[in-house]
Amino acid sequence: MVSAKQWVLKNEADPNHDFNFDMGTSGSTFEMLDVELSSEQVKEGQLLVQTQYLSNDPAQKFWICSGDKNYAAGVAIGEVIPARGIVKVLFSRNQNVKQDEYLAGPIGWRTHAVIEDVSVYSKVSLRAVGELWGHLSVLGSTALTAYFIFKEYLNVAQDESGHHKVFLISGAAGSVGSLCIQLALNVYKASKVIAVAGGAEKVKYVESFGQQVVGVDYKDPEFKKNLLAASGGANTVDYFIDNVGGDILDIGIDLLKVHAVITACGSISGYTDASKFVLKNSSRILTKRLVIKGMLVTDHANKFPEAIEQLASYVQSGEISLEKSATIRDATGDAFKDVPLIWRGLFQGINKGKLITKVSA
C-alpha cells in the first residue's frame, strides 16, 4: 500500500487573472488530496509509479484553464493538475516496462500514480546526460522548443552562410531562452546575442554563456535605451526569438533588419495581464517586411527522437551546459505541499534555466 498525494483543481480558474494560492481556503484554486494506491489496483498493461521530478512550465496555466481548444482542453474540477515529469516504476504489469525503470511523461502533480496509458510515456536513462532531471531540461520539451526554433522556424544554416548573425532573445534566462543562447553561440556561431533578462543576477547568468552575449535588464528604467545600445542601433538584428511578447516585442521590432525573422514561442508577459498581449508596433511589420512565425513544439512530435539524440550530443560535446540548465526546488516528503507555490515562482522569476521540482528523495 502506498500513501500518495495529488493536487487537483478545486475552483475554476481564469487564465487572465492570478490563481488563488491561499491553500485551505474555500476559494483556493488547488487542493491537495491523499490517495491510497496498491499493486492490486494495477491491471494488465498498467504500471504503479513514483514521481521523481516535475517540470514547471508557463504553458500549464493554459493547460489548466484554456479557452482555446486548439491549444489545450482545460482541466475539470477535481482533476489532477497536468504536468510532465520523470517517474520510477514501482510495479509493472506491462511486458514492455520493468520495475525500477524510469519514464518521462504527463504524470501531473502526483507523488504516485497508476498509469493506464503507457504509450504516452518514454523510457529515460541516466546514461544520456548523467542526471534524470536532464530529461526535463536539456532533453525536455523546452529544449526541443529551442532546437526546432532554429531548425524549422528561423532556418539558420549551420555552415558558414549562417554564421555571424545577430540574435535578440527575450526571456533569455528562462528554460527556452537559455538554451537558445547556447545554440546560437555554439552551434550557429552567432556574432552577437542580445539577451533580455530581469535583474542584475539574471543578466550575469546569461552573460556567463559567452563573451558574445550582451545581457540587458528589462527592469532597468533605461531599458529601451540600453537595448538600443546593446544592439548597436536600429536595423541591426537578424533573428528575434520572443518568449515574452508585450512591450519587449514592440521595442524589439525596431531593432530588426528588413526581412528579419521573429519566432514567437512564448508570451509570459501577458499570463497575468491580458492587456499586455496587445501589439502596438504592427506597422513596422509591414514596412520592414518581417516574417513572424508562431510555434508549438508538439507540431514536431514525429521528429522528437532524432532531436533528443542531437541535443544529447550537444550536451556531451559541451555545446549545451547541463549544470546551467536548471533551477531545482525541493518538494520531497511534507514539502509536496509547496508544489503549486514552486510553479508560481515561474511568474515571479525565481528560476535560471528550467524550473524543476524534486518530488522524491
C-alpha positions in Angstrom: 0.0 0.0 0.0 1.3 3.5 -1.0 0.1 6.7 0.6 0.0 9.1 -2.3 -0.7 12.8 -2.6 -2.1 14.7 -5.5 -3.0 18.2 -6.4 -6.4 18.7 -8.1 -8.4 21.7 -9.4 -10.7 22.9 -6.6 -12.2 26.0 -8.2 -12.5 27.1 -11.9 -9.5 29.2 -12.9 -9.4 32.3 -15.1 -6.3 32.4 -17.5 -6.4 36.2 -17.5 -6.0 36.6 -13.7 -3.8 35.3 -10.9 -4.7 32.0 -9.4 -5.6 31.8 -5.7 -2.7 30.2 -3.8 -4.2 30.6 -0.4 -4.4 26.9 0.2 -7.0 25.5 2.5 -9.5 28.3 1.9 -12.8 27.8 0.1 -11.6 30.0 -2.8 -8.2 28.4 -3.4 -7.5 27.2 -7.0 -5.9 24.0 -6.0 -6.5 21.3 -3.3 -4.2 18.5 -2.1 -5.7 15.1 -1.6 -4.5 11.9 0.0 -4.9 8.7 -2.1 -4.2 5.1 -1.2 -2.7 3.0 -4.0 -1.5 -0.6 -4.2 -0.2 -3.1 -6.7 -3.6 -4.8 -6.5 -5.1 -1.9 -8.4 -2.7 -2.3 -11.3 -4.4 -4.0 -14.2 -2.8 -5.8 -17.2 -0.7 -3.4 -19.2 -0.6 -0.8 -16.4 2.1 0.5 -14.0 2.4 1.8 -10.4 4.9 4.6 -10.4 6.6 7.1 -8.1 7.2 10.7 -9.3 10.9 11.7 -9.1 10.8 15.2 -10.8 8.2 17.6 -12.1 8.6 20.1 -14.9 7.3 23.6 -14.3 6.1 25.4 -17.4 4.2 28.7 -18.0 2.0 26.9 -20.5 0.5 24.9 -17.6 -1.6 27.9 -16.9 -3.4 27.4 -20.2 -3.4 23.6 -19.9 -5.4 24.2 -16.7 -7.9 26.7 -17.9 -7.6 27.1 -21.6 -10.3 29.0 -23.5 -8.5 28.0 -26.8 -9.4 24.4 -27.6 -6.8 24.4 -30.4 -4.2 24.6 -27.6 -5.5 22.6 -24.6 -8.7 21.1 -23.4 -8.5 22.6 -19.9 -9.0 20.8 -16.5 -12.3 20.0 -14.9 -12.9 20.5 -11.2 -11.5 17.5 -9.2 -9.0 16.6 -12.0 -5.2 16.3 -11.3 -3.2 19.3 -12.4 -1.3 18.5 -15.6 2.5 18.5 -15.7 5.2 16.5 -17.3 7.7 14.6 -15.1 10.1 11.7 -14.5 8.7 8.6 -12.8 10.2 5.4 -11.4 8.3 2.2 -11.9 7.5 0.5 -8.6 5.3 -2.3 -10.0 4.7 -3.4 -13.6 2.0 -5.5 -15.3 3.2 -4.3 -18.7 5.5 -6.6 -20.6 7.4 -3.7 -22.2 8.3 -1.9 -18.9 10.3 -3.4 -16.0 10.3 -2.5 -12.3 12.9 0.2 -11.4 12.9 1.6 -14.9 12.4 5.4 -15.4 9.9 7.0 -17.7 9.1 10.6 -18.8 5.6 11.7 -19.4 2.4 13.5 -18.3 2.3 12.4 -14.7 0.7 15.6 -13.2 1.1 16.9 -9.7 1.1 13.5 -8.0 3.6 11.7 -5.8 2.5 8.3 -7.1 0.0 7.1 -9.7 -1.3 4.1 -11.6 -0.5 4.7 -15.2 -3.2 3.3 -17.5 -1.9 4.5 -20.9 1.8 3.7 -21.0 2.1 4.7 -24.7 2.3 8.4 -23.8 5.5 7.8 -21.7 9.0 7.2 -22.9 11.9 5.4 -21.2 14.8 7.6 -20.0 18.2 6.7 -18.8 20.9 8.3 -16.6 23.4 7.4 -19.3 22.0 10.0 -21.7 23.2 13.2 -19.9 24.1 11.9 -16.4 21.1 13.3 -14.5 17.5 12.2 -14.6 16.3 15.8 -14.4 18.3 16.5 -17.5 15.4 14.8 -19.4 13.3 17.8 -18.3 15.9 20.5 -19.0 18.4 19.8 -21.8 16.4 17.0 -23.3 12.9 18.1 -22.3 10.1 19.9 -24.1 11.7 23.4 -23.7 15.0 22.1 -25.1 13.1 20.6 -28.0 11.4 24.0 -28.5 14.8 25.7 -28.7 16.0 23.1 -31.1 13.1 23.4 -33.5 13.2 27.2 -33.4 16.5 27.0 -35.2 15.8 24.0 -37.4 12.2 24.6 -38.5 11.4 28.3 -38.0 14.5 30.5 -38.2 16.0 28.1 -40.8 19.5 29.3 -39.8 22.2 27.5 -41.8 24.8 25.6 -39.7 27.5 26.2 -42.3 29.4 29.5 -42.8 26.5 31.0 -44.7 24.5 31.1 -41.4 27.3 32.3 -39.2 28.0 35.7 -37.8 24.3 36.6 -37.4 22.9 38.8 -34.6 20.2 37.3 -32.4 17.8 39.0 -30.0 16.3 36.7 -27.3 13.7 37.7 -24.8 13.1 35.7 -21.7 16.7 34.8 -22.1 17.3 33.5 -18.6 14.4 31.0 -18.8 14.4 27.4 -19.9 13.9 28.1 -23.7 15.9 31.3 -23.8 19.0 30.0 -22.1 19.2 27.0 -24.5 18.6 29.3 -27.4 21.6 31.4 -26.3 23.8 28.3 -26.3 22.6 27.0 -29.6 23.0 30.5 -31.2 26.6 30.8 -29.9 28.0 27.3 -30.1 26.1 25.6 -32.9 25.1 28.5 -35.2 28.2 30.7 -34.4 26.4 34.0 -33.8 28.5 37.1 -33.8 26.3 38.6 -31.1 23.4 37.5 -28.8 21.4 40.3 -27.1 19.8 38.5 -24.1 17.0 40.3 -22.3 16.5 39.2 -18.7 15.1 40.5 -15.5 17.5 41.8 -12.8 21.3 42.0 -12.4 21.7 38.4 -11.3 20.0 37.1 -14.4 21.9 39.4 -16.7 25.1 38.0 -15.1 23.8 34.4 -15.7 23.0 35.0 -19.4 26.4 36.7 -20.0 28.1 33.7 -18.4 27.4 31.7 -21.6 30.0 33.6 -23.7 31.7 36.9 -24.5 29.4 37.5 -27.4 26.3 37.7 -25.1 25.2 41.2 -24.1 22.7 41.0 -21.3 20.1 43.7 -21.0 17.9 44.1 -17.8 14.3 44.9 -18.7 13.7 46.0 -15.2 16.1 48.9 -15.6 14.3 52.3 -16.1 16.7 52.9 -19.1 15.8 49.5 -20.7 14.9 50.8 -24.1 18.0 53.0 -24.3 20.2 50.1 -23.1 18.7 47.7 -25.6 19.3 50.0 -28.5 22.9 50.5 -27.3 23.4 46.7 -26.9 22.2 46.0 -30.5 24.2 48.8 -32.0 21.2 50.7 -33.1 18.1 50.2 -35.2 18.1 47.7 -38.2 20.9 45.5 -36.7 19.2 42.3 -35.7 18.8 39.3 -38.0 16.7 37.0 -35.8 14.3 37.7 -32.8 13.4 34.7 -30.6 10.5 36.1 -28.5 9.5 34.2 -25.3 7.7 37.2 -23.7 5.5 39.3 -26.0 4.2 42.6 -24.9 6.4 45.7 -24.7 9.6 43.8 -25.3 8.2 42.5 -28.6 7.2 46.0 -29.6 10.6 47.5 -28.7 12.5 44.6 -30.3 10.8 45.1 -33.7 12.5 48.4 -34.1 15.9 46.7 -33.9 15.2 44.2 -36.7 16.6 44.4 -40.2 14.4 44.4 -43.2 13.2 40.8 -43.9 14.3 39.7 -40.4 12.5 36.7 -38.8 10.7 36.6 -35.5 9.8 33.3 -33.9 7.0 33.8 -31.2 7.3 30.8 -28.8 6.0 32.4 -25.6 4.0 35.2 -24.2 4.6 35.1 -20.4 4.3 38.9 -20.1 0.6 38.6 -20.5 -0.1 35.5 -18.5 -1.4 37.5 -15.6 -2.4 40.6 -17.5 -4.0 40.0 -20.9 -3.7 43.7 -21.9 0.0 43.1 -22.4 -0.7 40.8 -25.3 -1.6 43.9 -27.4 1.0 44.6 -30.2 1.4 48.3 -30.7 4.2 48.3 -33.3 2.5 46.4 -36.1 3.1 49.0 -38.8 6.8 48.1 -38.6 6.0 44.5 -39.6 4.7 45.9 -42.9 7.4 48.5 -43.6 10.2 46.1 -42.7 8.5 43.1 -44.4 9.1 41.0 -41.3 8.4 37.3 -41.1 6.6 36.3 -37.9 6.1 32.6 -37.1 4.3 31.2 -34.1 5.4 27.8 -32.9 4.2 24.9 -30.7 6.7 22.2 -30.2 4.1 19.4 -30.3 3.8 20.1 -34.1 7.1 18.3 -34.4 6.5 15.2 -32.3 7.4 12.9 -35.1 10.9 14.3 -35.0 11.4 14.2 -31.3 13.7 11.1 -31.2 16.2 12.5 -33.6 16.1 15.9 -31.9 16.7 14.4 -28.5 19.7 12.4 -29.9 21.2 15.6 -31.3 20.6 17.6 -28.1 22.3 14.8 -26.1 25.3 15.1 -28.4 25.4 18.8 -27.8 25.5 18.2 -24.0 28.2 15.6 -24.4 30.3 17.9 -26.5 29.9 20.8 -24.1 27.9 23.0 -26.6 25.0 22.9 -24.1 25.7 23.1 -20.4 23.7 20.6 -18.1 24.9 22.4 -15.0 23.5 25.8 -16.0 20.3 24.4 -17.5 18.1 24.2 -14.4 17.0 25.5 -11.0 15.8 22.6 -8.8 13.4 23.2 -5.9 12.7 20.6 -3.2 9.2 19.2 -2.7 10.0 15.9 -1.1 8.1 14.5 1.8 5.9 17.1 3.5 7.2 19.8 1.2 5.0 18.3 -1.6 2.5 20.9 -0.3 4.7 23.6 -1.9 4.3 22.2 -5.5 1.9 25.0 -6.6 4.0 27.7 -5.0 7.1 26.5 -6.8 5.2 26.6 -10.1 4.0 30.1 -9.3 7.7 31.0 -8.9 8.0 30.9 -12.7 5.9 34.1 -12.9 8.0 35.7 -10.1 11.3 34.9 -11.9 12.8 32.6 -9.3 14.5 30.4 -11.9 17.6 30.4 -14.1 17.0 27.9 -16.9 14.4 25.3 -16.4 12.5 25.3 -13.1 12.3 21.7 -11.8 10.5 20.3 -8.7 12.2 17.4 -7.0 9.4 15.1 -5.6 11.3 12.0 -4.4 14.5 12.0 -2.3 
